[in-house]
Amino acid sequence: MNRKDNKTEQPDAASAGIASVWVLSDGKAGDEAQCIGVAEELGAPFEVRRVSPRKPYSWIMPRGPIDPREGADRPGSPLAPPFPDIVIASGRRTVAYLRHIRKASGGRTFTVFLKDPRTGTRAADFIWVAKHDELRGPNVMVTVTGPHRISKTKLDNARKAPLADIAALPSPRVAVLAGGDSRHHRFSPDDIQRFIAGLKTWADNDASLMITSSRRTSEALAEGLRALAAGGHHLFFDGKGENPLIQYLANADAIVVTADSTNMIGEAAATGRPVHVFHPGGGHAKINRFLSEMSAIGVVHPFPGALKTTTYEPVNSTSRIAQAIISAFAARRGEADRTEP
């Protein structure tokens, strides 16, 4: 038997029997986007179901029971059957709902949780965590970067057909992903000045900036970035119209990201372009470990600092996570088929 005959084909969603998927969310944008990214990679039809537990139920999650008004047997419940083949969730308030779906479906729905559920490995059939988290187990998949919606196909399409205002920018083009204050980081006035000064240095040396802010970006930081963009051949997305993030990332020679968001850094790493990371005040040991790992494989570089445009093999864990879910689902279904009388 030759080497090709020995190769085991990986199942896709259709061959594994995955016909329906739920994305379970409490409405937090970052968590929901990660779940949708994995659902898109699965390649099966999916829909978003959002839960909104009231107090005191929200206070005791992830360990407590769900809000009874959202039970699967209640009229208008976001968990109303028919239940899907797979449900993908993230966020501490969805953990109890995964348990509820598993029980209400008679164990037929395969449950997936992204990030550490804080209740151990039995919280879901399949759990993904970032390498800088500590949870490990036989049903836990670990990768350096997290899942997101920046796929190779989307990047390739955006490079083939860049927006006219992006195509008109001289190189090097630099995508700037600005975050803001978070649980572990704070942008002081000095941080804002340092960040904008670093960007201006690159702009003064003929770099074209493509800047986008986030929901957490303060007005002071946004105004500084807006003024910088107005002073040359640069772009600033003000939140109006279609978000150009994919276009910015796909057509950048380099990327600047603020350290308050590992999600944004992971999205940037999917491009294969150097990622320059700006550190505002604060920090966290987990984020530092993540950045050390990304630095070790040549993905991230300091900002302010020298502009680097060397490329590397894109780092994108989303497709790997989706394939692992399909394989785990197929394996469990195969076990169930073998045990049926």
Sequence and secondary structure as in RCSB ss.txt:
>XXXX:A:sequence
MNRKDNKTEQPDAASAGIASVWVLSDGKAGDEAQCIGVAEELGAPFEVRRVSPRKPYSWIMPRGPIDPREGADRP
GSPLAPPFPDIVIASGRRTVAYLRHIRKASGGRTFTVFLKDPRTGTRAADFIWVAKHDELRGPNVMVTVTGPHRI
SKTKLDNARKAPLADIAALPSPRVAVLAGGDSRHHRFSPDDIQRFIAGLKTWADNDASLMITSSRRTSEALAEGL
RALAAGGHHLFFDGKGENPLIQYLANADAIVVTADSTNMIGEAAATGRPVHVFHPGGGHAKINRFLSEMSAIGVV
HPFPGALKTTTYEPVNSTSRIAQAIISAFAARRGEADRTEP
>XXXX:A:secstr
  HHHH      HHHHT   EEEEE S HHHHHHHHHHHHHHTS EEEEE    TTGGGGTTTS   GGGSTTST
T TT SS  SEEEEESGGGHHHHHHHHHHTTT SEEEEES  SS GGG SEEEEETTS    TTEEEESS   S 
 HHHHHHHHHS  HHHHTS SSEEEEE     SSEE  HHHHHHHHHHHHHHHHTT EEEEE  TT  HHHHHHH
HHHHHTTT EEE S SS  HHHHHHT SEEEEETT HHHHHHHHTTTS EEEE  EE  HHHHHHHHHHHHTT E
EEESS            HHHHHHHHHHHHHHHHHHHHHH  
